[in-house]
Amino acid sequence: MSIGTGVVLFVIGAILVWGLDFVLPNVNLDTIGYILMVAGVVVFIVGLILATRRRTAVSTTRTAEAAPVTRERIVERRTDADPL
């Protein structure tokens, strides 16, 4: 989602800088466009970093029997899953 948001911000900023040719009083559309393009690049890069990061989950299960001889079984499961 953040990758798409970054692209949209960049495109809106580019339209403000190079696509529009009118002047608003007290508003510099070029500056706003450049700010949006920089923000779009930052959001895009953060989205890429978060998308390539892997998650690791570790679950440990311990069971003990209630007998005179105590047996303990330890099961450890590791999963590496990509975030959706």
C-alpha positions in Angstrom: 0.0 0.0 0.0 2.8 2.5 0.8 4.5 1.7 -2.5 1.4 2.8 -4.3 1.0 5.8 -2.1 4.5 6.9 -2.9 3.9 6.6 -6.6 0.7 8.6 -6.4 2.4 11.4 -4.4 5.3 11.5 -6.9 2.9 11.7 -9.9 0.7 14.4 -8.3 3.9 16.4 -7.5 5.2 16.0 -11.1 1.8 17.2 -12.4 2.0 20.3 -10.2 5.6 21.1 -11.3 5.5 20.3 -15.1 1.8 19.9 -16.0 0.1 23.0 -14.8 0.7 26.4 -16.2 -1.2 28.9 -14.1 -0.3 31.1 -11.2 -2.2 31.3 -7.9 -1.6 34.3 -5.7 0.6 33.5 -2.6 0.9 29.8 -3.7 4.0 28.4 -5.4 2.8 25.2 -7.1 6.4 24.3 -8.1 7.5 24.2 -4.5 4.5 22.1 -3.5 5.1 19.8 -6.4 8.7 19.2 -5.4 7.8 18.6 -1.8 5.2 16.0 -2.9 7.7 14.3 -5.2 10.3 14.1 -2.4 7.7 12.7 0.0 6.6 10.2 -2.6 10.2 8.9 -3.1 10.6 8.6 0.7 7.3 6.7 1.1 8.2 4.5 -1.8 11.6 3.6 -0.3 10.1 2.9 3.1 7.5 0.7 1.5 10.1 -1.3 -0.4 12.1 -1.8 2.8 9.0 -3.0 4.7 8.0 -5.3 1.9 11.4 -7.0 1.7 11.7 -7.4 5.4 11.0 -11.0 6.6 9.1 -11.9 9.7 10.1 -14.7 12.0 7.8 -16.4 14.5 9.0 -18.8 17.1 6.6 -20.9 19.2 7.6 -23.2 22.0 5.4 -25.9 23.4 6.3 -27.8 26.7 4.3 -30.7 28.0 4.9 -32.7 31.1 3.2 -36.0 32.2 1.8 -36.3 35.7 3.5 -39.7 36.3 6.2 -40.6 38.8 8.7 -40.4 36.0 8.6 -36.9 34.6 9.0 -36.6 30.9 9.2 -33.3 29.2 8.8 -32.9 25.5 9.9 -29.6 24.0 8.7 -28.8 20.5 10.1 -25.7 18.9 8.7 -24.5 15.5 10.3 -21.7 13.5 8.6 -20.2 10.5 9.9 -17.6 8.2 7.0 -15.9 6.4 6.9 -13.0 4.0 4.5 -10.2 5.1 1.4 -9.9 3.0 
